[in-house]
Amino acid sequence: MNRLLIASLTTAGLLATTHVHAQPKGKAKPELHEFRDNKGGKPGLARGVRPSKIKPTKTQAALKLTVIDENKGPLPGLVMLLTGPDGKKHFTEETDAKGYAEVLVPVGKTYELEYLSLGRKKIAAKVPVDDEPKQTIKLTLRYKRNADPKTKTTTRYIGPKFELKGVEFDTAKATLRRSSFPRLDRVVEYMAHKKSSRIEISGHTDNVGKPKDNKKLSQARADACKNYIVSKGIDPSRIEAVGFGEERPVATNKTPEGRQRNRRIEAAEL
């Protein structure tokens, strides 16, 4: 009988339940649960649109993932990240039209699995990989969509906006502080591995000063973030930088705390 690991993740309006199936070597102990699909059948083989490119070896296990939206079926365009205890990262390519992706990982480690996102890091599950040769581990991720992840503006669809906390500038300037680099590097990582992604970076200010000056400053700060990401090898055509100045506050401008919240950089997928 297959091993079974269940965990949950809420991110970007999605509730995910993760079922991890492994094919252990030799006789397995009975388990309390066994995964079955919505029709009560046993789980099928994880297969993609194209034949698999990977094979398990003595030192590497083949992880084969299928991501399914419970209402709409296979979910394409997601990248999974597995991080080992040594901090080394292993990325899948984007899930294909069948919701399938795959990756090789070293055996004998437990990995933190997450869905690559512009937002905060969310661990979906911990995936243990035994120290055994030629393992194939199948993961079925079932999604329940709580809301449409993109909303329509007058000209386009835009995804949920994430504040890039930790991105800071010199006072009244568009000069990025070095402390901003780790958060922007996560955006670089996201775009480097999710090659179909396009994003909007938006700058926002409080209402201190002239509106025209605030808008100019917010645009310059958004441009500075874009330039940093482009300097790391991301195509500039995939990023739109826009400054909104004081037009879109998220808190009151009557208190120092509120004004600080309004001074921010946001990112959203287009």
LOKOLRO-90195 format. One record per residue: x, y, z negated of N, C-alpha, C, O in turn; residue in one letter; residue number from 1. Coordinates in pm, whole numbers. Layout:
REM LOKOLRO-90195
X, Y, Z, X, Y, Z, X, Y, Z, X, Y, Z, A, NUM
...
//
This chain:
REM LOKOLRO-90195
85, -119, 0, 0, 0, 0, 88, 124, 0, 195, 124, -62, M, 1
46, 228, 67, 125, 349, 78, 125, 428, -52, 28, 427, -127, N, 2
239, 498, -77, 241, 593, -187, 154, 712, -150, 136, 743, -33, R, 3
101, 779, -252, 12, 891, -226, 44, 1005, -320, 51, 988, -441, L, 4
62, 1124, -261, 84, 1245, -340, -19, 1347, -297, -37, 1370, -178, L, 5
-87, 1408, -393, -189, 1508, -361, -154, 1638, -431, -125, 1639, -550, I, 6
-158, 1749, -355, -137, 1881, -413, -226, 1979, -340, -284, 1945, -237, A, 7
-238, 2101, -392, -324, 2200, -325, -251, 2332, -314, -161, 2363, -392, S, 8
-292, 2410, -212, -232, 2540, -186, -338, 2634, -134, -415, 2597, -45, L, 9
-343, 2754, -187, -429, 2857, -132, -339, 2966, -77, -261, 3025, -151, T, 10
-349, 2994, 51, -268, 3099, 112, -337, 3151, 237, -395, 3075, 315, T, 11
-331, 3283, 254, -388, 3348, 374, -532, 3306, 399, -572, 3287, 513, A, 12
-608, 3291, 292, -749, 3258, 308, -775, 3113, 337, -886, 3077, 376, G, 13
-675, 3026, 318, -691, 2885, 349, -670, 2802, 224, -579, 2830, 146, L, 14
-752, 2702, 205, -733, 2608, 97, -684, 2477, 158, -753, 2419, 242, L, 15
-568, 2431, 116, -508, 2312, 177, -494, 2202, 74, -451, 2227, -38, A, 16
-531, 2081, 111, -502, 1964, 31, -404, 1878, 108, -426, 1847, 225, T, 17
-296, 1838, 43, -187, 1769, 110, -184, 1623, 67, -175, 1594, -52, T, 18
-192, 1533, 163, -181, 1390, 136, -51, 1341, 197, -30, 1358, 317, H, 19
35, 1282, 117, 165, 1238, 165, 169, 1086, 165, 150, 1022, 62, V, 20
194, 1028, 281, 201, 883, 295, 342, 843, 330, 403, 901, 420, H, 21
395, 746, 261, 526, 693, 294, 513, 544, 321, 417, 481, 277, A, 22
609, 490, 391, 612, 348, 418, 732, 289, 343, 840, 278, 400, Q, 23
713, 250, 215, 825, 203, 137, 873, 67, 185, 799, -11, 245, P, 24
1001, 40, 156, 1060, -87, 196, 1020, -194, 95, 1027, -172, -26, K, 25
978, -309, 145, 945, -421, 58, 807, -409, -3, 725, -330, 42, G, 26
782, -490, -105, 650, -497, -166, 628, -376, -256, 716, -340, -334, K, 27
512, -315, -247, 481, -196, -326, 387, -230, -440, 311, -327, -431, A, 28
391, -151, -547, 300, -169, -658, 163, -115, -621, 154, -20, -544, K, 29
55, -173, -676, -79, -121, -648, -92, 24, -696, -34, 62, -797, P, 30
-168, 104, -621, -193, 242, -658, -338, 260, -697, -424, 177, -666, E, 31
-364, 372, -765, -501, 400, -807, -585, 456, -693, -707, 444, -694, L, 32
-519, 517, -597, -592, 583, -488, -531, 544, -354, -413, 509, -345, H, 33
-612, 550, -252, -561, 531, -117, -633, 630, -28, -755, 638, -28, E, 34
-555, 708, 50, -616, 808, 135, -700, 745, 245, -659, 647, 307, F, 35
-817, 803, 269, -899, 764, 384, -951, 891, 449, -971, 993, 383, R, 36
-973, 883, 580, -1019, 1002, 649, -1169, 1023, 625, -1231, 949, 549, D, 37
-1226, 1127, 693, -1365, 1163, 665, -1463, 1052, 700, -1575, 1050, 648, N, 38
-1423, 960, 787, -1511, 851, 826, -1487, 725, 744, -1550, 621, 767, K, 39
-1398, 735, 649, -1372, 621, 562, -1270, 524, 618, -1248, 419, 559, G, 40
-1208, 556, 730, -1111, 465, 788, -972, 491, 733, -951, 589, 662, G, 41
-878, 404, 766, -742, 424, 722, -676, 531, 806, -714, 551, 921, K, 42
-577, 600, 751, -513, 708, 826, -446, 658, 952, -382, 553, 952, P, 43
-461, 735, 1059, -399, 697, 1185, -254, 741, 1189, -207, 810, 1098, G, 44
-183, 702, 1293, -44, 740, 1307, -34, 887, 1343, -116, 939, 1419, L, 45
66, 953, 1287, 90, 1092, 1321, 153, 1098, 1460, 264, 1047, 1480, A, 46
84, 1157, 1553, 133, 1168, 1690, 111, 1309, 1742, 14, 1375, 1706, R, 47
202, 1354, 1827, 190, 1484, 1886, 149, 1477, 2032, 120, 1370, 2085, G, 48
148, 1593, 2096, 116, 1601, 2238, 223, 1529, 2319, 193, 1463, 2418, V, 49
348, 1543, 2277, 460, 1477, 2344, 516, 1367, 2255, 492, 1367, 2135, R, 50
590, 1274, 2312, 653, 1168, 2231, 746, 1226, 2127, 804, 1333, 2146, P, 51
760, 1155, 2017, 848, 1199, 1909, 992, 1213, 1958, 1039, 1134, 2040, S, 52
1061, 1316, 1905, 1200, 1339, 1940, 1294, 1286, 1833, 1416, 1289, 1851, K, 53
1240, 1236, 1723, 1326, 1198, 1611, 1310, 1051, 1575, 1205, 991, 1599, I, 54
1416, 993, 1517, 1413, 857, 1467, 1483, 854, 1331, 1587, 917, 1313, K, 55
1425, 781, 1236, 1491, 772, 1106, 1623, 696, 1117, 1638, 610, 1203, P, 56
1717, 728, 1030, 1848, 664, 1028, 1878, 616, 887, 1792, 619, 799, T, 57
1999, 571, 865, 2038, 527, 732, 2039, 642, 632, 2014, 623, 513, K, 58
2066, 761, 682, 2083, 875, 591, 1974, 981, 605, 1968, 1074, 525, T, 59
1888, 969, 706, 1784, 1068, 728, 1648, 1002, 746, 1635, 902, 817, Q, 60
1547, 1060, 680, 1410, 1013, 694, 1335, 1098, 795, 1361, 1218, 807, A, 61
1243, 1036, 867, 1160, 1108, 964, 1029, 1148, 897, 949, 1063, 857, A, 62
1006, 1279, 884, 881, 1330, 830, 791, 1369, 947, 830, 1450, 1032, L, 63
671, 1312, 950, 577, 1339, 1058, 450, 1396, 997, 384, 1331, 915, K, 64
416, 1518, 1037, 308, 1592, 975, 194, 1617, 1073, 218, 1642, 1191, L, 65
73, 1609, 1025, -44, 1648, 1102, -127, 1744, 1018, -163, 1713, 904, T, 66
-158, 1861, 1073, -234, 1963, 1001, -372, 1975, 1065, -383, 1996, 1186, V, 67
-476, 1962, 983, -613, 1958, 1033, -699, 2061, 961, -701, 2064, 838, I, 68
-769, 2144, 1037, -872, 2230, 981, -999, 2146, 967, -1044, 2086, 1064, D, 69
-1056, 2140, 847, -1168, 2051, 823, -1289, 2082, 912, -1370, 1994, 939, E, 70
-1299, 2207, 956, -1414, 2245, 1038, -1384, 2247, 1187, -1474, 2224, 1269, N, 71
-1258, 2273, 1224, -1226, 2294, 1366, -1127, 2193, 1423, -1095, 2200, 1542, K, 72
-1079, 2102, 1341, -987, 2001, 1392, -842, 2041, 1379, -808, 2120, 1291, G, 73
-754, 1988, 1465, -610, 2014, 1456, -578, 2163, 1456, -641, 2242, 1527, P, 74
-480, 2199, 1376, -444, 2340, 1361, -304, 2364, 1416, -206, 2323, 1354, L, 75
-292, 2429, 1532, -161, 2454, 1591, -98, 2582, 1536, -164, 2664, 1472, P, 76
33, 2597, 1564, 99, 2723, 1536, 151, 2742, 1396, 185, 2854, 1358, G, 77
157, 2635, 1315, 211, 2646, 1180, 352, 2589, 1174, 384, 2492, 1244, L, 78
436, 2649, 1091, 571, 2598, 1067, 580, 2556, 921, 544, 2632, 832, V, 79
629, 2434, 897, 649, 2386, 761, 797, 2394, 724, 885, 2366, 805, M, 80
821, 2433, 601, 955, 2444, 547, 969, 2347, 430, 887, 2347, 339, L, 81
1073, 2266, 435, 1105, 2175, 325, 1240, 2215, 268, 1340, 2219, 340, L, 82
1243, 2243, 138, 1365, 2289, 72, 1411, 2183, -27, 1335, 2140, -113, T, 83
1537, 2141, -13, 1592, 2039, -101, 1640, 2098, -232, 1645, 2221, -246, G, 84
1675, 2014, -329, 1722, 2062, -459, 1852, 2141, -450, 1885, 2219, -540, P, 85
1926, 2122, -340, 2049, 2199, -319, 2024, 2332, -250, 2118, 2406, -222, D, 86
1896, 2362, -223, 1860, 2488, -159, 1865, 2484, -7, 1828, 2582, 58, G, 87
1909, 2373, 50, 1915, 2364, 196, 1774, 2353, 254, 1689, 2280, 202, K, 88
1751, 2427, 362, 1618, 2435, 422, 1609, 2354, 550, 1703, 2347, 629, K, 89
1492, 2291, 568, 1465, 2213, 689, 1330, 2259, 743, 1230, 2255, 673, H, 90
1330, 2302, 870, 1210, 2358, 930, 1155, 2265, 1038, 1231, 2203, 1112, F, 91
1023, 2256, 1047, 962, 2194, 1163, 952, 2299, 1273, 969, 2418, 1247, T, 92
925, 2255, 1395, 880, 2350, 1496, 733, 2381, 1469, 675, 2323, 1377, E, 93
675, 2469, 1546, 532, 2499, 1527, 448, 2375, 1558, 479, 2301, 1651, E, 94
343, 2354, 1481, 253, 2244, 1510, 194, 2261, 1649, 163, 2373, 1691, T, 95
179, 2149, 1720, 131, 2154, 1858, -22, 2152, 1862, -88, 2171, 1760, D, 96
-77, 2128, 1979, -224, 2132, 1996, -295, 2024, 1915, -414, 2035, 1889, A, 97
-221, 1920, 1876, -278, 1815, 1791, -250, 1839, 1643, -277, 1753, 1559, K, 98
-195, 1956, 1612, -162, 1987, 1474, -41, 1913, 1423, -24, 1898, 1302, G, 99
46, 1865, 1513, 156, 1777, 1478, 290, 1849, 1479, 316, 1934, 1565, Y, 100
375, 1814, 1383, 514, 1861, 1381, 597, 1756, 1309, 544, 1670, 1239, A, 101
730, 1762, 1328, 817, 1660, 1269, 952, 1720, 1235, 992, 1823, 1289, E, 102
1022, 1651, 1144, 1155, 1698, 1104, 1230, 1584, 1037, 1169, 1497, 974, V, 103
1362, 1584, 1050, 1448, 1489, 980, 1503, 1554, 853, 1545, 1670, 855, L, 104
1503, 1478, 743, 1559, 1528, 617, 1647, 1421, 554, 1619, 1302, 570, V, 105
1751, 1459, 482, 1835, 1360, 414, 1755, 1282, 310, 1664, 1335, 246, P, 106
1790, 1155, 294, 1719, 1069, 199, 1769, 1094, 57, 1871, 1160, 36, V, 107
1695, 1040, -40, 1737, 1047, -179, 1718, 1182, -244, 1789, 1215, -339, G, 108
1623, 1261, -197, 1597, 1393, -253, 1447, 1417, -262, 1368, 1351, -194, K, 109
1408, 1513, -346, 1270, 1558, -351, 1263, 1699, -294, 1340, 1786, -334, T, 110
1172, 1720, -200, 1164, 1846, -128, 1039, 1925, -167, 932, 1869, -189, Y, 111
1056, 2056, -175, 941, 2145, -190, 891, 2180, -51, 966, 2233, 32, E, 112
764, 2151, -24, 705, 2179, 106, 620, 2304, 96, 540, 2319, 4, L, 113
638, 2394, 191, 556, 2515, 197, 525, 2548, 342, 593, 2503, 434, E, 114
421, 2627, 360, 384, 2676, 492, 453, 2810, 510, 433, 2902, 430, Y, 115
534, 2823, 613, 607, 2946, 636, 508, 3060, 656, 417, 3050, 738, L, 116
527, 3168, 582, 430, 3277, 580, 499, 3410, 563, 610, 3417, 510, S, 117
432, 3517, 607, 481, 3651, 580, 461, 3689, 434, 527, 3780, 383, L, 118
369, 3619, 368, 335, 3653, 230, 428, 3588, 130, 542, 3553, 161, G, 119
377, 3573, 8, 457, 3517, -99, 480, 3368, -77, 401, 3300, -11, R, 120
589, 3320, -134, 622, 3178, -125, 520, 3097, -203, 494, 3124, -320, K, 121
461, 2996, -138, 363, 2909, -201, 404, 2765, -178, 412, 2720, -64, K, 122
429, 2691, -285, 466, 2551, -272, 340, 2467, -256, 253, 2469, -343, I, 123
330, 2395, -145, 213, 2311, -120, 225, 2177, -190, 126, 2125, -241, A, 124
345, 2122, -193, 363, 1990, -252, 511, 1964, -272, 596, 2029, -210, A, 125
540, 1869, -359, 675, 1817, -371, 677, 1679, -307, 599, 1591, -344, K, 126
766, 1662, -212, 770, 1539, -132, 895, 1459, -171, 1006, 1496, -133, V, 127
878, 1350, -244, 993, 1266, -279, 1031, 1175, -163, 945, 1110, -103, P, 128
1158, 1170, -131, 1210, 1082, -26, 1308, 984, -91, 1413, 1025, -141, V, 129
1273, 856, -91, 1357, 755, -156, 1494, 744, -89, 1512, 781, 27, D, 130
1588, 693, -165, 1722, 671, -112, 1725, 536, -41, 1792, 442, -84, D, 131
1651, 527, 69, 1638, 405, 147, 1659, 438, 295, 1629, 550, 337, E, 132
1711, 346, 374, 1735, 373, 517, 1606, 364, 598, 1510, 296, 560, P, 133
1606, 433, 710, 1503, 422, 813, 1361, 437, 758, 1275, 351, 780, K, 134
1338, 547, 687, 1204, 577, 635, 1128, 667, 731, 1185, 757, 791, Q, 135
998, 640, 745, 907, 731, 814, 800, 772, 714, 728, 688, 661, T, 136
790, 902, 690, 692, 954, 594, 591, 1038, 670, 628, 1130, 743, I, 137
464, 1007, 652, 357, 1077, 724, 280, 1165, 627, 237, 1120, 521, K, 138
262, 1289, 665, 189, 1385, 583, 69, 1435, 660, 82, 1483, 773, L, 139
-49, 1425, 601, -170, 1480, 660, -217, 1596, 573, -250, 1577, 456, T, 140
-221, 1714, 630, -261, 1834, 558, -398, 1875, 606, -415, 1910, 723, L, 141
-496, 1872, 517, -634, 1906, 553, -668, 2044, 501, -652, 2074, 383, R, 142
-716, 2126, 591, -746, 2265, 558, -896, 2287, 546, -976, 2231, 623, Y, 143
-933, 2368, 450, -1069, 2420, 444, -1058, 2571, 456, -1006, 2637, 366, K, 144
-1106, 2625, 565, -1091, 2767, 591, -1197, 2845, 515, -1317, 2826, 534, R, 145
-1148, 2935, 426, -1241, 3014, 346, -1289, 3139, 418, -1399, 3189, 393, N, 146
-1206, 3189, 508, -1242, 3312, 580, -1161, 3318, 708, -1057, 3254, 719, A, 147
-1211, 3396, 804, -1136, 3416, 927, -1007, 3487, 894, -1011, 3596, 836, D, 148
-890, 3430, 928, -765, 3491, 888, -732, 3618, 963, -641, 3691, 923, P, 149
-804, 3647, 1070, -778, 3770, 1144, -906, 3850, 1158, -1015, 3795, 1174, K, 150
-892, 3982, 1151, -1005, 4072, 1168, -983, 4157, 1292, -870, 4188, 1328, T, 151
-1092, 4194, 1356, -1082, 4269, 1480, -1077, 4418, 1453, -1163, 4471, 1382, K, 152
-978, 4486, 1508, -975, 4631, 1506, -1038, 4677, 1637, -1097, 4597, 1709, T, 153
-1026, 4804, 1667, -1087, 4855, 1790, -1022, 4798, 1916, -1086, 4792, 2021, T, 154
-895, 4755, 1905, -826, 4710, 2026, -766, 4571, 2016, -722, 4516, 2117, T, 155
-762, 4510, 1896, -690, 4384, 1882, -731, 4313, 1754, -802, 4368, 1670, R, 156
-684, 4189, 1741, -701, 4114, 1617, -572, 4126, 1536, -462, 4120, 1590, Y, 157
-588, 4142, 1406, -473, 4152, 1319, -495, 4065, 1196, -605, 4059, 1142, I, 158
-390, 3998, 1152, -399, 3907, 1039, -400, 3981, 907, -393, 4104, 905, G, 159
-409, 3906, 797, -406, 3968, 665, -275, 4043, 643, -170, 4001, 692, P, 160
-282, 4153, 571, -164, 4235, 548, -98, 4196, 417, -164, 4174, 316, K, 161
35, 4189, 421, 113, 4155, 303, 206, 4271, 272, 281, 4318, 357, F, 162
200, 4317, 148, 295, 4419, 106, 434, 4355, 93, 449, 4251, 30, E, 163
533, 4418, 152, 669, 4369, 142, 733, 4427, 16, 811, 4522, 21, L, 164
696, 4366, -96, 746, 4415, -225, 896, 4396, -233, 950, 4293, -193, K, 165
961, 4497, -284, 1106, 4493, -291, 1173, 4574, -182, 1293, 4600, -189, G, 166
1097, 4615, -80, 1152, 4700, 25, 1147, 4844, -24, 1039, 4900, -47, V, 167
1264, 4904, -41, 1275, 5037, -100, 1365, 5125, -16, 1451, 5078, 59, E, 168
1343, 5257, -30, 1418, 5357, 46, 1472, 5464, -48, 1423, 5481, -160, F, 169
1574, 5534, -2, 1619, 5651, -75, 1506, 5754, -78, 1427, 5762, 16, D, 170
1499, 5831, -183, 1390, 5927, -202, 1378, 6024, -84, 1475, 6088, -44, T, 171
1254, 6031, -30, 1221, 6123, 80, 1301, 6094, 206, 1312, 6180, 294, A, 172
1358, 5973, 218, 1435, 5937, 336, 1388, 5803, 391, 1306, 5734, 329, K, 173
1440, 5767, 507, 1407, 5638, 569, 1528, 5546, 565, 1541, 5458, 650, A, 174
1615, 5566, 467, 1735, 5483, 452, 1703, 5364, 362, 1670, 5380, 245, T, 175
1712, 5244, 419, 1684, 5123, 343, 1790, 5100, 236, 1910, 5115, 262, L, 176
1746, 5064, 116, 1839, 5024, 12, 1875, 4877, 31, 1796, 4799, 84, R, 177
1994, 4841, -13, 2042, 4703, 5, 1951, 4602, -65, 1942, 4487, -24, R, 178
1885, 4646, -170, 1793, 4556, -242, 1675, 4513, -157, 1605, 4419, -192, S, 179
1652, 4582, -45, 1542, 4550, 45, 1573, 4431, 136, 1482, 4368, 189, S, 180
1701, 4401, 153, 1740, 4304, 255, 1683, 4163, 231, 1638, 4100, 326, F, 181
1683, 4110, 107, 1629, 3974, 89, 1484, 3960, 133, 1447, 3859, 192, P, 182
1401, 4062, 105, 1259, 4052, 146, 1247, 4060, 297, 1167, 3988, 356, R, 183
1324, 4147, 361, 1319, 4156, 507, 1378, 4032, 572, 1338, 3995, 682, L, 184
1474, 3969, 506, 1531, 3846, 559, 1427, 3735, 565, 1434, 3648, 652, D, 185
1330, 3736, 474, 1222, 3638, 480, 1135, 3661, 602, 1084, 3565, 660, R, 186
1116, 3787, 641, 1042, 3816, 764, 1121, 3766, 885, 1064, 3710, 979, V, 187
1252, 3787, 883, 1338, 3737, 991, 1326, 3585, 1001, 1310, 3531, 1110, V, 188
1332, 3517, 887, 1321, 3371, 885, 1189, 3326, 945, 1184, 3232, 1024, E, 189
1081, 3394, 907, 948, 3360, 958, 944, 3373, 1110, 897, 3283, 1179, Y, 190
993, 3485, 1162, 985, 3509, 1306, 1082, 3422, 1384, 1055, 3386, 1499, M, 191
1195, 3388, 1323, 1293, 3304, 1391, 1240, 3163, 1413, 1273, 3099, 1513, A, 192
1159, 3115, 1321, 1109, 2977, 1331, 968, 2969, 1388, 931, 2868, 1447, H, 193
889, 3073, 1371, 759, 3077, 1436, 773, 3167, 1558, 745, 3287, 1554, K, 194
816, 3105, 1666, 858, 3181, 1783, 743, 3247, 1858, 765, 3337, 1938, K, 195
621, 3202, 1832, 505, 3264, 1898, 456, 3388, 1825, 367, 3458, 1874, S, 196
512, 3416, 1708, 457, 3523, 1623, 493, 3661, 1675, 601, 3684, 1729, S, 197
398, 3753, 1658, 419, 3896, 1676, 364, 3964, 1552, 261, 3923, 1499, R, 198
433, 4067, 1504, 389, 4130, 1380, 380, 4282, 1393, 441, 4344, 1480, I, 199
301, 4338, 1303, 297, 4482, 1284, 360, 4515, 1150, 326, 4453, 1049, E, 200
450, 4611, 1149, 506, 4664, 1025, 454, 4806, 1009, 473, 4890, 1096, I, 201
390, 4831, 896, 329, 4963, 876, 386, 5031, 752, 406, 4968, 648, S, 202
412, 5161, 766, 461, 5241, 655, 349, 5325, 596, 262, 5373, 669, G, 203
351, 5343, 464, 247, 5418, 394, 310, 5505, 287, 413, 5469, 229, H, 204
249, 5620, 259, 299, 5712, 157, 187, 5751, 62, 71, 5713, 80, T, 205
224, 5828, -42, 122, 5891, -125, 82, 6023, -60, 119, 6048, 55, D, 206
8, 6107, -132, -41, 6232, -72, 38, 6354, -117, -9, 6467, -102, N, 207
157, 6333, -173, 242, 6445, -213, 312, 6500, -89, 378, 6426, -16, V, 208
297, 6631, -65, 356, 6692, 52, 256, 6710, 164, 136, 6685, 146, G, 209
304, 6752, 278, 216, 6778, 393, 183, 6647, 465, 271, 6563, 483, K, 210
56, 6627, 505, 17, 6504, 574, 103, 6475, 698, 137, 6360, 724, P, 211
137, 6579, 773, 217, 6559, 894, 356, 6505, 858, 407, 6417, 926, K, 212
415, 6559, 752, 548, 6513, 710, 542, 6370, 656, 632, 6290, 680, D, 213
434, 6339, 584, 419, 6205, 529, 405, 6101, 640, 461, 5991, 632, N, 214
331, 6137, 743, 314, 6043, 853, 446, 6021, 926, 479, 5909, 965, K, 215
522, 6128, 944, 651, 6116, 1010, 746, 6029, 928, 817, 5945, 983, K, 216
745, 6048, 795, 832, 5968, 708, 791, 5820, 711, 876, 5731, 717, L, 217
661, 5795, 707, 615, 5656, 708, 650, 5587, 838, 682, 5468, 839, S, 218
645, 5659, 949, 685, 5601, 1078, 834, 5569, 1079, 876, 5464, 1127, Q, 219
914, 5662, 1026, 1059, 5641, 1023, 1094, 5521, 936, 1186, 5446, 968, A, 220
1022, 5502, 827, 1050, 5388, 739, 1008, 5256, 805, 1079, 5155, 792, R, 221
896, 5256, 874, 855, 5136, 947, 956, 5104, 1056, 990, 4988, 1078, A, 222
1005, 5207, 1124, 1107, 5187, 1228, 1236, 5130, 1169, 1301, 5046, 1231, D, 223
1272, 5176, 1049, 1394, 5127, 984, 1383, 4978, 954, 1479, 4903, 971, A, 224
1265, 4935, 911, 1243, 4792, 885, 1251, 4712, 1015, 1313, 4606, 1020, C, 225
1187, 4764, 1118, 1193, 4696, 1247, 1336, 4685, 1296, 1378, 4579, 1343, K, 226
1412, 4793, 1285, 1550, 4792, 1334, 1634, 4690, 1259, 1721, 4625, 1319, N, 227
1611, 4675, 1130, 1685, 4576, 1052, 1653, 4435, 1103, 1744, 4354, 1122, Y, 228
1526, 4406, 1124, 1485, 4273, 1170, 1541, 4245, 1310, 1587, 4135, 1338, I, 229
1537, 4344, 1396, 1592, 4330, 1532, 1742, 4305, 1526, 1796, 4230, 1607, V, 230
1810, 4369, 1430, 1955, 4351, 1417, 1993, 4208, 1381, 2108, 4168, 1397, S, 231
1894, 4131, 1334, 1917, 3991, 1298, 1882, 3896, 1412, 1884, 3774, 1395, K, 232
1851, 3952, 1530, 1831, 3867, 1647, 1687, 3850, 1693, 1662, 3773, 1785, G, 233
1593, 3920, 1631, 1452, 3909, 1672, 1425, 4007, 1786, 1467, 4122, 1781, I, 234
1354, 3961, 1888, 1320, 4042, 2005, 1235, 4162, 1961, 1131, 4142, 1898, D, 235
1275, 4285, 1992, 1198, 4403, 1950, 1057, 4408, 2006, 970, 4473, 1948, P, 236
1032, 4338, 2119, 898, 4339, 2176, 797, 4263, 2090, 677, 4274, 2112, S, 237
846, 4187, 1993, 757, 4109, 1906, 715, 4188, 1781, 640, 4137, 1698, R, 238
763, 4310, 1768, 736, 4389, 1647, 680, 4525, 1686, 737, 4595, 1769, I, 239
569, 4562, 1625, 515, 4697, 1639, 532, 4769, 1506, 489, 4718, 1402, E, 240
593, 4885, 1509, 612, 4965, 1389, 519, 5086, 1396, 514, 5157, 1497, A, 241
446, 5110, 1289, 351, 5220, 1288, 352, 5286, 1151, 364, 5220, 1048, V, 242
338, 5418, 1150, 331, 5493, 1024, 192, 5551, 1004, 140, 5621, 1092, G, 243
132, 5524, 890, -2, 5574, 859, 0, 5690, 759, -104, 5748, 728, F, 244
118, 5723, 708, 125, 5831, 612, 40, 5804, 491, 47, 5696, 431, G, 245
-43, 5902, 454, -129, 5891, 336, -271, 5845, 370, -361, 5851, 286, E, 246
-293, 5800, 495, -428, 5773, 544, -493, 5648, 483, -616, 5638, 481, E, 247
-414, 5553, 434, -470, 5426, 388, -423, 5392, 246, -349, 5296, 227, R, 248
-467, 5469, 148, -425, 5441, 11, -488, 5312, -41, -598, 5274, 0, P, 249
-417, 5245, -132, -470, 5126, -198, -497, 5155, -346, -545, 5068, -418, V, 250
-465, 5276, -390, -487, 5315, -529, -507, 5466, -534, -490, 5534, -433, A, 251
-543, 5517, -649, -562, 5660, -665, -429, 5734, -654, -325, 5681, -694, T, 252
-433, 5853, -600, -314, 5938, -594, -308, 6035, -711, -226, 6126, -712, N, 253
-395, 6016, -811, -403, 6107, -925, -309, 6067, -1039, -292, 6143, -1134, K, 254
-249, 5949, -1028, -157, 5902, -1133, -25, 5861, -1071, -21, 5822, -954, T, 255
84, 5868, -1148, 214, 5822, -1095, 211, 5675, -1053, 271, 5638, -952, P, 256
140, 5592, -1131, 132, 5451, -1098, 59, 5429, -966, 101, 5346, -884, E, 257
-50, 5503, -945, -124, 5490, -821, -43, 5537, -702, -45, 5473, -597, G, 258
27, 5649, -717, 109, 5699, -606, 221, 5601, -571, 255, 5584, -454, R, 259
276, 5538, -674, 381, 5440, -648, 327, 5322, -567, 394, 5273, -477, Q, 260
206, 5277, -599, 145, 5167, -523, 120, 5207, -379, 129, 5123, -289, R, 261
87, 5331, -356, 56, 5376, -220, 181, 5390, -133, 172, 5384, -10, N, 262
296, 5408, -196, 422, 5414, -121, 468, 5271, -96, 523, 5207, -185, R, 263
447, 5222, 25, 470, 5079, 49, 495, 5052, 197, 470, 5136, 284, R, 264
546, 4931, 224, 559, 4877, 359, 476, 4749, 363, 483, 4665, 273, I, 265
397, 4735, 469, 315, 4616, 488, 351, 4547, 619, 402, 4610, 712, E, 266
324, 4417, 625, 343, 4339, 748, 220, 4255, 772, 159, 4205, 678, A, 267
183, 4240, 898, 68, 4157, 936, 98, 4095, 1072, 166, 4155, 1155, A, 268
45, 3974, 1092, 64, 3908, 1220, -40, 3955, 1320, -158, 3971, 1286, E, 269
3, 3978, 1443, -88, 4024, 1549, -139, 3904, 1630, -217, 3922, 1724, L, 270
//
